[in-house]
Amino acid sequence: MNVVGSTPSTTLSTDTRSIDNLRASAARDPKAAIKEAAKQFEALFMQQLMKSMREASMASGMLDNEGTKMGTEMLDNKLSTQMTGLPGGLADAIARQLERQMGGTAAPAAATPAAAAADAPAAPPAAPEAKVSQAQTDFLHKHLNAALAAESQSGIPATFMVAQAAHETGWGQRNIKNADGTPSHNLFGIKAGASWTGPVAEITTTEVVDGQARKVTAKFRAYASDAESFSDYAKLMKDSPRYAQVVANAGSAQGFAQGLQRAGYATDPAYADKLTRVINTTLRMQRAVT
């Protein structure tokens, strides 16, 4: 029952029509709706506060009846309404909290609307998507078929593997080469451990050791073709217990990249973040051509 006032700003939204009106106001003017909702909360709080104080200070007597109770409630409602919406009151605090939760910036309580608009920080412009180069597009087209074959072998999305190859090689600009200058076709930077019996390429590379970037000489696997590199990478991911969680989390770009970092695939502490960005770029490129 709406009996706390005759104007919209002092009427509690306790029935369907009043609530619908408040929703409509929110669609037209979100800031005004926030202030109105804050007043509603404050009015309800004041009513409950006055009711509790009255119950604590006055015992029910024989003269109490439904008529006197209704009159008391109406008086409490009127008094609570008069105390609601005062500058610096509870409604202002509630409004500021609601605006923060909705992503807005609340203006100071004493500021005028014009001053609030002038002082409000401008929203930062959305960062434009980086322009895709022809070299990036060529890299995707060149390796997509090999990546699709590796996907059927490992279960890792082909686009994720193309993106990792792009990250490791700088989109094909930083290839690991053999001693005679020929390409090693090692697109994933896989090192030649004790179990590797195939050809190797020995180069100087950068590793992060104890938080410091250091130049080291390391041996890397060498392949006869790029397709062989994809196939060996897929086999490593599928068969090595070390990378079991990488395959399990390959449902998302971030999960895949973070899984690789946790498994120690690279020493760069920012490897997952960098790889995730490249994967997102590759996904965007693939969507543009399909």
C-alpha positions as CSV (number, residue, x, y, z in Angstrom):
1,M,0.0,0.0,0.0
2,N,1.6,3.3,-1.1
3,V,0.7,5.8,1.6
4,V,4.0,7.5,2.3
5,G,3.4,10.5,0.0
6,S,1.7,11.9,-3.0
7,T,4.6,12.7,-5.3
8,P,6.6,10.2,-7.3
9,S,9.8,10.9,-5.3
10,T,8.1,9.9,-2.0
11,T,6.1,6.9,-3.2
12,L,7.5,3.5,-2.3
13,S,7.7,1.0,-5.2
14,T,5.9,-1.8,-3.5
15,D,3.3,-2.7,-6.1
16,T,3.8,-3.9,-9.7
17,R,2.9,-0.6,-11.3
18,S,5.3,1.4,-9.2
19,I,8.1,-1.0,-9.8
20,D,7.4,-0.9,-13.6
21,N,7.5,2.9,-13.5
22,L,10.9,2.7,-11.7
23,R,12.2,0.3,-14.4
24,A,11.0,2.6,-17.1
25,S,12.7,5.5,-15.5
26,A,15.9,3.5,-15.3
27,A,15.8,2.9,-19.1
28,R,15.3,6.6,-19.7
29,D,17.6,8.1,-17.1
30,P,19.8,5.6,-15.2
31,K,21.3,8.2,-12.8
32,A,17.8,9.5,-11.8
33,A,16.6,6.0,-11.3
34,I,19.6,5.3,-9.0
35,K,18.8,8.3,-6.9
36,E,15.1,7.3,-6.7
37,A,16.0,3.7,-5.8
38,A,18.3,5.0,-3.1
39,K,15.5,7.1,-1.6
40,Q,13.3,4.1,-1.6
41,F,15.9,2.1,0.4
42,E,16.4,5.0,2.8
43,A,12.6,5.4,3.3
44,L,12.2,1.7,4.1
45,F,15.1,1.7,6.4
46,M,13.8,4.8,8.3
47,Q,10.3,3.1,8.6
48,Q,11.9,0.0,10.1
49,L,14.0,2.1,12.4
50,M,11.1,4.0,13.7
51,K,9.0,0.9,14.1
52,S,11.8,-0.8,16.1
53,M,12.2,2.3,18.3
54,R,8.5,2.5,19.0
55,E,8.2,-1.2,19.9
56,A,11.2,-0.9,22.2
57,S,9.8,2.2,24.0
58,M,6.1,1.5,24.2
59,A,4.2,-1.6,25.3
60,S,0.9,-2.6,23.7
61,G,-2.0,-1.5,25.9
62,M,-5.7,-2.3,26.1
63,L,-6.6,0.8,24.2
64,D,-4.6,-0.3,21.1
65,N,-6.8,-1.5,18.2
66,E,-6.5,-1.7,14.4
67,G,-7.4,1.9,14.0
68,T,-4.7,3.2,16.3
69,K,-2.2,0.9,14.8
70,M,-2.9,2.1,11.3
71,G,-2.7,5.7,12.4
72,T,0.7,5.0,14.1
73,E,2.0,3.3,10.9
74,M,0.8,6.2,8.7
75,L,2.5,8.7,11.1
76,D,5.7,6.7,11.0
77,N,5.6,6.5,7.2
78,K,5.1,10.3,6.9
79,L,7.9,11.1,9.3
80,S,10.3,8.7,7.6
81,T,9.4,10.3,4.2
82,Q,10.2,13.7,5.5
83,M,13.6,12.5,6.8
84,T,14.4,10.8,3.5
85,G,16.5,12.3,0.7
86,L,18.2,15.0,2.8
87,P,21.6,16.2,1.5
88,G,24.5,14.0,2.9
89,G,22.0,11.4,4.2
90,L,21.8,7.7,3.7
91,A,20.3,8.0,0.2
92,D,23.3,9.8,-1.1
93,A,25.6,7.1,0.3
94,I,23.5,4.4,-1.2
95,A,23.4,6.2,-4.6
96,R,27.2,6.4,-4.7
97,Q,27.5,2.7,-3.9
98,L,25.0,1.8,-6.6
99,E,26.8,3.9,-9.2
100,R,30.1,2.3,-8.3
101,Q,28.6,-1.2,-8.7
102,M,27.1,-0.3,-12.0
103,G,30.4,1.1,-13.3
104,G,29.5,4.8,-12.9
105,T,31.4,7.5,-11.1
106,A,29.3,9.2,-8.4
107,A,29.6,12.9,-8.1
108,P,30.3,14.5,-4.7
109,A,27.2,15.1,-2.6
110,A,27.4,18.9,-2.8
111,A,28.1,19.1,-6.5
112,T,25.6,20.5,-8.9
113,P,24.7,18.5,-12.0
114,A,26.6,20.9,-14.2
115,A,29.7,20.7,-12.0
116,A,29.4,16.9,-11.8
117,A,29.3,16.7,-15.6
118,A,32.3,19.0,-15.9
119,D,34.4,17.1,-13.3
120,A,33.5,13.6,-14.5
121,P,36.5,11.9,-16.2
122,A,36.1,11.2,-19.8
123,A,35.7,7.5,-20.7
124,P,38.9,6.1,-22.3
125,P,38.4,5.4,-26.0
126,A,38.3,1.7,-26.9
127,A,41.6,0.4,-28.1
128,P,41.5,-0.2,-31.8
129,E,42.3,-3.7,-33.0
130,A,45.8,-4.0,-34.4
131,K,45.9,-4.1,-38.2
132,V,46.8,-7.5,-39.5
133,S,49.7,-7.5,-41.9
134,Q,50.0,-9.5,-45.2
135,A,52.9,-11.5,-43.6
136,Q,50.6,-12.6,-40.8
137,T,47.9,-13.6,-43.2
138,D,50.4,-15.5,-45.3
139,F,51.7,-17.3,-42.3
140,L,48.2,-18.5,-41.3
141,H,47.5,-19.8,-44.8
142,K,50.9,-21.5,-45.1
143,H,50.6,-23.6,-42.0
144,L,46.9,-24.1,-41.6
145,N,46.8,-27.5,-43.3
146,A,49.7,-28.9,-41.2
147,A,48.0,-27.5,-38.1
148,L,44.7,-29.2,-39.0
149,A,46.6,-32.6,-39.3
150,A,48.2,-32.0,-35.9
151,E,44.8,-31.1,-34.4
152,S,43.5,-34.6,-35.4
153,Q,46.6,-36.1,-33.7
154,S,46.6,-34.1,-30.5
155,G,43.1,-32.5,-30.0
156,I,44.6,-29.0,-29.7
157,P,42.8,-26.5,-32.0
158,A,44.8,-25.9,-35.2
159,T,44.5,-22.1,-34.7
160,F,46.1,-22.3,-31.3
161,M,49.1,-24.2,-32.7
162,V,49.5,-21.8,-35.7
163,A,49.5,-18.9,-33.2
164,Q,52.1,-20.6,-31.0
165,A,54.3,-21.1,-34.1
166,A,53.8,-17.5,-35.0
167,H,54.8,-16.4,-31.5
168,E,57.9,-18.6,-31.4
169,T,59.1,-17.5,-34.8
170,G,57.8,-13.9,-34.9
171,W,55.4,-14.8,-37.7
172,G,58.1,-16.6,-39.6
173,Q,60.7,-13.8,-39.2
174,R,62.9,-15.5,-36.6
175,N,63.5,-19.0,-37.7
176,I,66.0,-21.4,-36.1
177,K,68.6,-22.2,-38.7
178,N,71.1,-25.0,-39.1
179,A,74.8,-24.4,-39.1
180,D,74.9,-24.1,-42.9
181,G,72.1,-21.5,-42.9
182,T,69.3,-23.8,-44.1
183,P,66.0,-23.7,-42.1
184,S,65.6,-26.2,-39.3
185,H,61.8,-26.0,-39.7
186,N,61.5,-26.0,-35.9
187,L,58.5,-23.7,-35.5
188,F,57.9,-24.4,-31.8
189,G,61.3,-23.9,-30.3
190,I,61.5,-27.5,-29.1
191,K,64.9,-28.3,-27.7
192,A,66.8,-31.5,-28.4
193,G,67.0,-33.4,-25.2
194,A,68.7,-36.7,-24.4
195,S,65.9,-38.7,-25.9
196,W,66.1,-36.9,-29.3
197,T,68.0,-38.9,-31.9
198,G,67.3,-36.8,-35.0
199,P,69.3,-33.8,-36.4
200,V,69.9,-30.7,-34.3
201,A,70.5,-27.0,-34.7
202,E,72.7,-25.3,-32.2
203,I,72.0,-21.6,-31.7
204,T,72.4,-18.8,-29.1
205,T,69.0,-18.0,-27.5
206,T,67.7,-16.0,-24.6
207,E,66.5,-17.7,-21.4
208,V,65.1,-16.2,-18.2
209,V,67.1,-17.6,-15.2
210,D,66.3,-16.4,-11.7
211,G,64.4,-13.5,-13.1
212,Q,67.3,-12.3,-15.4
213,A,67.4,-12.6,-19.2
214,R,70.6,-14.5,-20.2
215,K,72.1,-15.5,-23.5
216,V,72.7,-19.3,-23.6
217,T,73.7,-21.8,-26.3
218,A,71.2,-24.6,-26.8
219,K,70.5,-27.4,-29.1
220,F,67.1,-27.6,-30.9
221,R,65.4,-30.3,-32.9
222,A,65.7,-30.0,-36.7
223,Y,63.1,-31.3,-39.2
224,A,62.8,-31.9,-42.8
225,S,59.7,-29.8,-43.2
226,D,57.3,-27.5,-41.4
227,A,54.6,-30.3,-41.4
228,E,57.1,-32.6,-39.6
229,S,57.5,-29.9,-37.0
230,F,53.8,-29.7,-36.4
231,S,53.5,-33.4,-36.2
232,D,56.3,-33.7,-33.6
233,Y,54.8,-30.9,-31.5
234,A,51.4,-32.7,-31.5
235,K,53.1,-36.0,-30.5
236,L,55.0,-34.2,-27.6
237,M,51.8,-32.6,-26.3
238,K,49.8,-35.9,-26.6
239,D,52.4,-38.3,-25.2
240,S,54.3,-36.4,-22.5
241,P,52.7,-36.5,-19.0
242,R,54.2,-33.1,-18.5
243,Y,51.8,-31.5,-21.0
244,A,48.6,-33.5,-20.1
245,Q,47.0,-30.5,-18.5
246,V,47.8,-28.4,-21.6
247,V,45.7,-30.7,-23.8
248,A,43.0,-30.9,-21.1
249,N,42.7,-27.1,-21.0
250,A,42.9,-26.5,-24.7
251,G,39.2,-25.5,-24.8
252,S,40.2,-21.8,-24.4
253,A,43.0,-19.6,-25.5
254,Q,43.9,-18.5,-22.0
255,G,43.6,-22.0,-20.5
256,F,45.9,-23.4,-23.2
257,A,48.5,-20.6,-22.9
258,Q,48.5,-20.8,-19.1
259,G,48.8,-24.6,-19.2
260,L,51.9,-24.3,-21.3
261,Q,53.5,-21.8,-18.9
262,R,52.6,-23.9,-15.8
263,A,54.2,-26.9,-17.5
264,G,57.4,-24.9,-18.0
265,Y,57.3,-24.8,-21.8
266,A,59.1,-21.5,-21.8
267,T,61.1,-19.5,-19.2
268,D,59.5,-16.1,-20.1
269,P,57.2,-15.2,-17.1
270,A,54.9,-13.4,-19.5
271,Y,54.7,-16.2,-22.0
272,A,51.0,-17.0,-21.4
273,D,49.9,-13.4,-21.8
274,K,51.9,-12.9,-25.0
275,L,50.7,-16.2,-26.5
276,T,47.1,-15.5,-25.6
277,R,47.2,-12.2,-27.5
278,V,48.7,-13.9,-30.6
279,I,46.0,-16.6,-30.4
280,N,43.3,-14.0,-30.3
281,T,44.8,-12.3,-33.3
282,T,44.9,-15.5,-35.2
283,L,41.3,-16.4,-34.3
284,R,40.3,-12.9,-35.6
285,M,42.1,-13.5,-38.8
286,Q,40.5,-16.9,-39.3
287,R,37.1,-15.5,-38.7
288,A,37.7,-12.9,-41.4
289,V,38.5,-15.5,-44.1
290,T,35.7,-17.9,-43.3
